[in-house]
Amino acid sequence: MTFKIAIRFLMIVLISAALAPSIGGLAFFAVRAAIDLVSSGLSEIRGLFVIVMFGTYAVGGPIALLAGFLVAFFDLWRTPSLPVVLGAIIVANVIILVTQPIIGFGWGGFLINLATSIFAGIVCWFSFRQPLSVR
């Protein structure tokens, strides 16, 4: 493993672990805030934001880290495409659901985690696919 490949591996894992949970959390927050705004007037927006952003790293952090490792491992052979990234996200969500059911919050939480993970993965892939092409 050359130095460039090791740095690329670490960059993929760090980007997914650091950015993906916050992107997914912001998407979840936007949907939840819109639902609360329609139903009750959204009186506690700051509290909701803090809870959601802390929760995204507790729940989405392990998912993003595992998906990042899967994508980085695939990257050792070929440059990952969007379907590879989405597949890694789905596999990571299923593994977390099976091994850590408390993190996943059951099937309802699994579907929410999967949707926000897919959104975050798409945003990260489109944002960072060019700058990381250092082969």
C-alpha positions in Angstrom: 0.0 0.0 0.0 1.6 3.2 -1.1 1.3 6.5 0.8 -1.2 8.0 -1.7 -3.5 5.0 -1.4 -3.3 5.1 2.4 -4.1 8.8 2.5 -7.0 8.3 0.1 -8.3 5.4 2.2 -8.2 7.6 5.3 -9.8 10.6 3.5 -12.7 8.5 2.4 -13.3 7.2 5.9 -12.8 10.6 7.6 -15.1 12.4 5.1 -17.9 9.9 5.6 -17.5 9.8 9.4 -17.2 13.5 9.9 -19.6 15.0 7.3 -22.3 12.4 6.5 -23.9 12.3 9.9 -24.3 16.1 9.9 -25.7 16.2 6.4 -28.2 13.5 7.3 -29.0 15.2 10.5 -29.7 18.5 8.8 -32.0 16.7 6.3 -33.8 15.0 9.2 -34.0 18.3 11.1 -35.5 20.1 8.0 -38.2 17.4 7.6 -38.9 17.3 11.3 -39.1 21.1 11.6 -41.4 21.3 8.7 -43.7 18.7 10.2 -43.7 20.4 13.6 -44.3 23.8 11.9 -47.4 22.5 10.2 -48.7 20.7 13.2 -47.9 22.8 16.3 -46.1 26.0 15.3 -42.5 24.9 16.0 -41.9 26.6 19.4 -38.7 24.7 20.4 -36.6 24.9 17.2 -33.2 25.4 19.0 -33.8 22.5 21.3 -34.9 20.3 18.4 -31.8 21.3 16.5 -29.4 20.5 19.3 -31.0 17.1 20.0 -31.1 16.1 16.4 -27.4 17.1 15.7 -26.1 15.3 18.8 -28.3 12.3 17.9 -27.0 12.2 14.4 -23.5 11.4 15.5 -24.6 8.9 18.1 -26.9 7.1 15.6 -25.4 8.0 12.2 -21.8 8.0 13.2 -21.3 4.2 13.4 -23.3 3.8 10.1 -21.2 6.5 8.4 -17.9 5.0 9.7 -18.8 1.5 8.6 -20.0 2.7 5.2 -16.8 4.8 4.8 -14.7 1.7 5.5 -16.7 -0.3 3.0 -16.3 2.3 0.3 -12.6 2.9 1.1 -12.0 -0.9 1.0 -13.7 -1.1 -2.5 -11.6 1.9 -3.6 -8.5 -0.2 -3.2 -9.4 -1.9 -6.5 -11.6 0.5 -8.4 -12.9 4.1 -8.0 -16.3 3.8 -6.3 -19.4 4.8 -8.3 -22.6 6.0 -6.9 -24.2 2.5 -6.9 -21.2 1.2 -4.9 -21.6 4.0 -2.3 -25.4 3.4 -2.0 -24.7 -0.4 -1.7 -22.2 0.3 1.1 -24.7 2.5 2.9 -27.4 -0.1 2.7 -25.1 -2.8 3.9 -23.8 -0.6 6.8 -27.4 0.2 7.8 -28.4 -3.5 7.8 -25.2 -4.5 9.8 -25.9 -1.8 12.4 -29.6 -2.8 12.6 -28.6 -6.5 13.3 -25.6 -5.9 15.6 -26.7 -2.7 17.4 -30.5 -2.7 17.5 -30.6 0.0 20.2 -28.8 2.4 17.8 -31.2 1.6 15.0 -34.5 2.1 17.0 -36.2 -0.9 15.3 -37.6 -1.0 11.8 -39.0 2.5 11.8 -35.7 3.9 12.9 -34.0 1.7 10.3 -36.0 3.3 7.5 -35.3 6.8 8.7 -31.6 6.1 9.1 -31.5 4.5 5.7 -33.2 7.5 4.0 -31.0 10.0 5.7 -27.9 7.9 5.1 -28.7 7.6 1.4 -29.3 11.4 1.2 -26.0 12.1 3.0 -24.1 9.5 0.9 -25.4 11.1 -2.3 -24.4 14.6 -1.2 -20.9 13.4 -0.1 -20.3 11.5 -3.3 -21.3 14.4 -5.5 -19.3 16.8 -3.4 -16.1 14.9 -3.1 -15.8 12.5 -6.0 -13.5 14.9 -8.0 -11.2 16.3 -5.3 -10.3 12.8 -4.1 -9.3 11.5 -7.5 -5.5 11.5 -6.8 -4.6 8.1 -8.3 
